[in-house]
Amino acid sequence: MSKLKVWNHRKPLEKTANALRAGALTIGFIGGSITDARSRHNWPEPVIAWFVQHYPQVRFKVENAAIGATGSELAVFRAERDLIDRGCHLVFIDYAVNDGEEPSDKRMRTREGLLRKLLQNDQCDTVLVYTFSQAFYREMMQDQVPASIAEFEQLAEHYRLGSIWMGLYAIEEVRKGLMRWEEWLPDGLHPTERGSLSYAQSVIAFLDKELREGSSIQGQIETHKLNEPLHNGHWAQAYAYPFEKVKLDGPWVIRRWPHLEWIDQVLETAAVGAKLAFTFRGRGLSLGFDFGKTSAEFRYRIDHGTWATTERDRPSWCGDDGWYRIYNIVDDLIAGDHSIELEVIHGDRPECMGTNFRLALIGVIV
């Protein structure tokens, strides 16, 4: 039997319980493809069904903001629009897998920024969930915690957030002979309907205990006070810079974007040599795109320095467009006023099949 823990109950789900008593609960989800609602069978669906069945007198609203192939870096900039402004009482965060290839220091700063955005107004309960990828297998078989999950647990302990290791629950089912591996995870990452149900069962067990016994776990609920950050470089103050302030050179247009529900507008061109420039106050910059195989590359420079050129990969599963992809320009500037100049290029590689430059987000890191 594994010595690792599936469930960590750290703080009662006060906002959730109050909303259930009041008769209306908004549930939010944010994460990657394992949580994305578009498959229609991922783990949030049985969790939602459990709520509806067990609280028939309550009106439920669901804000599933998960997007496949995205991580906490993009989530920091989406938190207000897709979770906070929509009045979520309970939010589940799933980025243990999708942040796995990011440098440790960076993912800790983006994750803490996301958590502090959600926690700063004390409006919602936040629960961390950890799914599984094949990269975690060897460590888990040796009763070790993969770094991406261990780092999330540091944040969970610091902010007293409940956490659920869904991937551990599922692998224990396999160990017990209750589920075959191919029933769970045939590609090593994306669960089948049976695997999603296993993930959901671990969450439902957590919720059932919390909502029946939560007050006895921690005793009296404390007055809200947001802890000091673990990382001074967290991204909690990151914000979106308006397209209207960007200086443009060439055939550009700001379009309302009907192709991805997570994107309101894009700043678009397909012209090689089109340029843009703007100044910003902060210490870093990330750009988000509607990206795909027909996307342009670009070159840029910060504060009139040396030009850098992007060479973004285009995996086999990537379509012509439709991937809300973020690209970090810089995160280590001296805080203050800075400038960027950018020029659209083709990319000059066989996998670069177009020149569509569809900028969905200018994210300033403060």
N, C-alpha and C positions, 0 to 999 in steps of 0.2 A: 504494500500500500504506500502510495506517495506521501511524503511528509509536507508537500506543498499545500497551500490553502486555496480553495476555490472562492470562498466568501470572506470578506472583511467588512464587518459592520462597525462603523466608526461614529456615525452621527445619525440620529433619527431623521426620517424623511418628513420633516415638519411641514414644509410647504405642500407636499403631496397630500398628506393627511388632511390638512386644512381645506385644500381644494376639493377633496373627495367629500368632506363633510358639507361643504358649501354647494355641492352638486354640479361642479364643472371643473374638469381637469384638462390641461393642455400638456401633452407629452412631446418632448423634442428628442430627436436623434441626430447625431452628426458623426461622420466617419467615412469609411471607404466603401468599396464594392460589397463587402460582406454585410454591410448595414443598409446599403442603397435600396430604396423602396421599389425600384423599377423592375427587379426580378420577380416581384410579387410573392416570393416564398421565403425571403430572408427572415432572420430571427425576430425583428420587431413585430412581424405579423402575429405570431402566436402570443407574444406579450400583450399586444393590443387586445386580442381576443380574450385573454385572461381578464384584463381590466373590465371589459364590457360585460363579461359573464358574471364577474363577482360583484360588480357595482352597477346593477341595472338601473338604478335611480339617477345615475350620474351622466351628464352629457360630456362626451370626450371629443377632444380636438387633437389631431396628430400633425406635428410639423417634422416630417422626416427630411432633414437637410443633408443627408449623406450623399456623397458623390464618389463614384468609383475612381481609383487612381489619383486620389488627392490626400493630403496630409494636414497636419495641424498648422502648417505655415499659411495655407489658404484659409483654414477655418478661423484663424485670428481675425481676418478681415471680413469674414462672413457672419460672425457671431451676432452682431447687432441686427442686421437685416433679417437673418433666417431663424434666429432663436429668441433673442432678448426682446426685440420689438414686437414679436408675435405672442408675447406673454406666457412663455413656457413655465410651468410649475415644476417640472421634472425633466432633466436632460441627461441622456446617456451619451458618453463619448467613447468612440472606438478608433484609436489611432496607433495601437501597439504594433500592428503589422505594417501599416502604410508609412509610419515614420522610421521603420527599422533600418533603412539604408542612409538616413540622414546622420550627420555627425552628432555625437552625443550632446555636445554643448549647445548646438543649434536647436535640436529638438526639445531640450529642456527649456530653452528660452521661449520657443513658440508655444509649447504646451502650457507653461506657466502663464504666459500672456493670455491664452484662451481661457484658462481657469479663472484668472483674476477678472477678466471681463464678465464672466458669468456670475462670479461671487460678489463683485464689489457692491451691488445694490441689494444683495440679500433677497432676491426675488424668486430664486428657484433652487431646488435640490439638484445636485450634480452627482452622477454615479459613473465611475470608470469601468469599462468592460474591455477584456482582453481576449481577442480571438487567436487564431493559430495560423502559422505558415510553416512549411517544411523546415525552414531555417531554424525554428525553435526546437525541433524534435530531439536532437542529440542531448542538449542541455536538460530538457524536461525529463528524458529517460534516466538521467543521472541525478534527479531531484534538485536541479539547479534552475534558477530564474533567469531567463534571457534578459540581456541588458535593457532592451526597450521596455520590458514590463517592470523590471526592478526600478528603473528611473521614474516610471509613472507611480509606482508605489511610494517612492520618496515624497512625491507631491501629494499623494493621497494621505499619507501620514501627517504631513505638514498642515494640510488644510482640512483634515478630518473628513475625508470623503469616502463613502462606501465604494467597494470595488468587487468585481466578479470576474474570475478567470474562466471564461466560458470554454476556452480551448482546453484547459485542464479537465474540466468537467466532462467534455466530450472524449478526451483521450482515456479517461478512467472508464467510461462506458465501453470503449474498445477493449481495454484491459480485462474487463469483467465479462466480455463476450456478449454484451447487450447490444452492440452495434458493430457492424463490419466496417473496416476502414473505407472500402469503396462506397459504402452507404453514406459515409460522412463526408469524405474529402477526396474525391477521385483525382483532382488535379493538384492536391497538396496545398490548396489555398481556399478555393470557393466551395462552401458546403452545399450539398444537395438539400432537398426539402427535409429529408430525415436529419441531416446534420444541423440544419438551421433550427429544427425542433429541439435538438439536444441543447444547442446554445440557449434557446429560449427557456427551456426547463430550468437551467441554472439561474436565469434572471428571475423567473417566476418564484422559485424557492426563496431567493433573496427578498423579493418584494413581499411575499407572504409573511415571512418572519418579521421584516421591518414594520409592516403595517399592522400586524397583530401584537408584536412584542417590542417595537422600537423604543417606546418610552422607557421600558425597564432596562434596556441595554445601557443607556447613557445617563439615565436619571433625569434630573431637571434640565430643561433646555436652556442653554446659555444665551446671554445677550450677544447679538452678532457683532463680531469684530474681526475684520480681515487681517490675518497674520502678515507680518513683514515678509517680503518675498525671499525665496531661497536664492534667486539669481537676480542681481541688479540689472542685468541686461534683458530682462523679460520684455515681451512685446505687448503688454497690456494697453499701452497708449497708441498702438498702431492704428492708422486711419486711412481711408480712401481719399485720394487727391482728385479733384474734379477735372474732367476732360476740358471743360470750358476755359480753364486757365492755361492750357497747353498751347504753345506757339507752334503753328503748323506751316510746312513748306512743301507744296505738292498737292495732289488730288486726294484729300482726306474727306471723310464724312463721319459724323456721329449718328449711329443708327440705333433705333429701338431694336432689341434682339429677340426674335421670336423662336430661335432654334434651341436655346437652352434656358430652362426656367430659372436657373440660378444667376443668370446674367441679365441685367436690365438694359444696358446699352453697351455698344462697342464703338471704339474709335478705329475706323477701318480704312485701309487702302490696299491696292494690289499692285502699286507702282514701285518698281525698283528705283531707288534713289530718293523716294519720298522721305522727308525728315520731320522730326519734331524736337522740341526742346522745352524745358521748364525748370524753374527753381523750386526748391522745397526746403523746409526746415525740419531737421531730424538728424538721424545717424545712419539711416539705411533706406533701402528701396527694394521692393519686389514688384514684378509685373505679372499680371495674370492674363491668359489668352484663351480664346476658343482656338484650340490647336489641333493639328492633324498633319497628314502626309502632304497636303497642299499648302501648308503654312510656309511663309517666308522666314528666313533668319534675319538677324540685324546686327549692326555694330553700334557701339556706344562708347561714350567716355564721360567720366565724372569730373567736374571742376576743371575742364579744359586739359585733362591729363591724357594718358596714353589710350588709344583706341583698343577696345576688346571686341571680339567677334563671337557670337553664339554658334554652337554646333550641337543642337539638341537631338537626342536619339528619337527614332520613330519606330517603336516596337511593332511586331507583326500584327498585334491585335488593334493597333491604332488605326482609326478610319481616316478619311480625308479631312475631317474636322470633328468637333463634338467633344473633345477632351478639354475640360477646364483645367488648364495646366499653369502652374506658377513658376516663375523664374526669379531667383534671388539675384539682384544686381550687386548689392553691397550691404554689409551690416556692421561695419567697423569704422565708420567715419567719426570724426570729432563732432559732437552734437552742435548743430548750428545751421547756417544757410549754405546750401549746396546747389549745384546745377547739373543737369544731364542733357546731353545731345545724343540723338539716336537717328540712324539711317537704315532704311529697309534694304535688304539684299536678298539674292536668290538662295544662296547657300552653296551652290556649285558642287553638289554631291548627288549621286544617282537617286538617293532616297528623298531628296528635296524635290517634290513634284509640283510645286506651285509657288506663288508669291503673295498669298493671302496673309495680310497682317491684320489680325483682329484682336485689338487690345481691349480686354474686358475690365481690367483693374489696374490702377496705379496705387500701390500700397506703400505708404510712408511709415517707416519704423522710427519711433521717437525714443 
